[in-house]
Amino acid sequence: MDLLYRSTRDSHVQVSASQAILQGLSVDGGLFVPTEIPALHVSVEELAEMTYQETAYAVMSRFLTDFTEEELKSCIQNAYDSKFDIEEIAPLVKADGAYFLELFHGPTIAFKDMALSILPHLLTTAAKKNHVKNEIVILTATSGDTGKAALAGFADVPGTRIIVFYPKNGVSPIQEKQMVTQKGKNTLVVGIHGNFDDAQTGVKSIFGDKALKTEMEASGFQFSSANSINIGRLVPQIVYYVYAYAKLYANGEIEKDEKINVVVPTGNFGNILAAFYAKQMGLPIHKLICASNDNKVLYDFFKTGRYDRNREFILTSSPSMDILISSNLERLIYQIAGCDAEMDKKLMKDLTLEGVYEIPSSMKEQLSDFYGNYAAEKETADTIRALYESSGYVIDTHTAVAADVYKKYQAETGDMAKTVIASTASPFKFTRSVMNAIDEKYDAMGDFELVDELSSLGQVQVPEAINEIRNAKVLHDMVIDKSGMKAVVKDFLGM
């Protein structure tokens, strides 16, 4: 029987998986959630024998039920291939008593590749299934990693165009260089004066513009999203938690059914929500540890039940987490509200109008799966240096936030369960922050000098994604005020 998806803001809106992927966002502004979380139907013994691709099919086939076996396996094979620099796709590295799940071996050296390598294939397959004749326009806001991963996935894919908005001074130099040198006749990258939340709010506003939607239809276009609001982004992320657990079991690190903890550096809440869904599928996860940086809106929420974006926006060395509106949290809010769309709608309206909402105690009691904490900038740098000095292992700033919060969790609770830390980006993506953390003497070096120094220091090869952009030509240099986003979209589409 097909699993359907409903809107978090109107339970009467129900669509198939392929329709949810095509639409990205529901017409009422809600996010699509599965009507139920399916159970894992294979044992850990079976999973332990599977490749990453086989694990992906075992998990994703439970959620994307209107895709045929042939269609889904084709999407998986096209996604998880030689674009990744390691056959395992997502290896586990043991360091300092934890298991770092390296999610950065894809073409843009960040965890976003894990979902954005497959999303174009899911989307174009979904378009064929639903007899879509329009050209699909991917509209995305990025805090640094989603943008490049989406651009790489959709570049020159027939029947699609992609427009990425990013905060001009809110991403790392390497992240920006990766985006603005992107090739592809169907790609556009635009910097905005503002922060990520401004870019994301602008994109949501364009999605919700009914007059523009009518105009687009008349011109043969329709919008979809590559942000983690798209269920086609979220479902592939569930896979690597299942894969990590199976590998721990296969390697004799855990017993059957032994519970583990998962730590995720969190901004938009999609990656940790995927871990929550994995737990609900039956994966033996004890605690979901939500790690924030100085923009600790999620830490405050888990502590108080009050979500308040009315605060200073802080630019940190972990820019992909510099977010005050965690879009995917809405999916969790809907679930702990007992799938009450009206309650969810009210809370999201409060967030839009007042910048704050507070959940009742009955909902707060359902957050016991989660633990939240944060790492300040100095703590993040200290964690990078300490881990390097003790083990020789070099991690990026986002992973360091998670590693620091994990230490705080252990100190607070005494819980010594085996723990997987989601390592969400290669240290090569944030070389200056990483090298300065190890020793401030490196600050005098240029960006690509630092790359070579990091390679020597960590005894790891420079990723191809970095070598590609050393001398690449800037192809996208547009920077606009956030009020001009809609006009740029129309101009790019020739409307």
Number of C-alpha atoms within 10 A of each C-alpha: 5 12 17 22 24 24 26 29 25 21 16 10 16 18 19 19 24 26 18 27 27 25 21 27 23 22 16 13 17 24 25 28 25 21 14 13 16 17 16 17 11 11 10 20 12 11 20 19 13 17 14 22 18 16 21 24 19 18 25 21 18 18 23 24 17 20 20 11 12 9 14 22 18 15 21 23 15 15 24 21 15 12 16 20 15 12 14 14 21 23 19 21 14 14 14 13 10 19 20 24 22 24 22 25 25 29 22 31 27 24 24 26 29 26 25 30 28 23 28 24 23 24 25 21 19 22 20 11 13 12 9 14 12 17 18 23 21 22 25 25 25 24 27 28 26 26 29 28 26 30 28 23 23 25 19 16 16 11 16 22 24 29 21 24 27 30 25 19 15 26 25 23 15 19 22 21 21 26 27 21 19 21 18 16 11 19 22 25 23 20 24 22 17 16 24 29 21 20 25 23 15 20 20 17 14 18 23 16 12 12 9 15 16 13 14 19 13 12 14 13 19 23 22 21 29 31 27 23 25 24 29 29 27 23 25 22 29 25 23 25 25 26 27 22 26 24 21 19 19 19 9 10 12 17 10 16 13 15 17 19 19 26 29 28 30 31 30 23 24 26 25 28 23 21 24 21 20 25 22 16 19 15 22 17 21 17 20 23 24 27 29 28 33 20 23 26 22 30 21 17 17 18 14 13 19 17 23 19 21 12 11 9 16 16 18 19 25 27 22 26 26 27 28 24 23 18 19 22 17 21 23 18 23 24 16 18 19 11 21 16 21 15 17 25 19 13 20 21 14 14 18 14 10 12 16 16 20 16 18 11 10 10 16 19 11 13 16 10 13 16 18 22 22 26 25 18 15 9 18 27 24 16 24 27 22 16 18 19 12 10 11 14 19 26 25 24 32 29 30 29 32 30 30 21 29 28 12 16 18 12 11 9 8 10 12 13 16 17 24 25 24 28 29 29 25 24 26 27 26 25 25 27 23 26 26 17 23 20 11 12 10 19 14 11 13 10 16 17 14 21 24 15 16 22 17 12 14 14 12 12 11 15 19 13 16 19 12 11 18 13 9 14 12 14 16 17 12 13 16 17 10 19 13 12 19 16 10 16 18 13 9 14 14 8 11
